[in-house]
Amino acid sequence: MTEWNGKQDETGLGGQPSAGPAATPEAVSVEIYDQIYNLRGSDGEYIQQLAAVVNAKMRAVAAHGGTADSLRVAVLAALNIADELMALRARYDSLAGSVDSAEDSMRSRADTLSEMLDDLLEDRRAG
């Protein structure tokens, strides 16, 4: 479990599902949009990186939109981050499909070459 200001979050931080009870969560203090958050997770450096991304995105949204409402800034920043995530997922899916297609093509070529080699060896044995 990961704690955010004393509340637990089932998702965990650190890019992976939270570890079992044997893991000792690391306490990390981060500043996001002029607010201090005391977080716990398995990788403090990663949590710092996440906080820096969120802080930068919130500041960019606030500078672009000119709004001072931190909740609105947070929601718009979250939407921007979600948009980036969806674009990256689509790119990943596209690349994974290309890899699968290339793998299928190589298998097919290998099968053809194997059959040609078998035919050639059979002809030499018969001849």
Secondary structure, 3 states (H helix, E strand, C coil): CEEECCEEECCCCCCCCCCCCCCCCEEEEEEECCEEEEEEECCHHHHHHHHHHHHHHHHHHHHHHCCCCHHHHHHHHHHHHHHHHHHHHHHHHHHHHHHHHHHHHHHHHHHHHHHHHHHHHHHHHHC
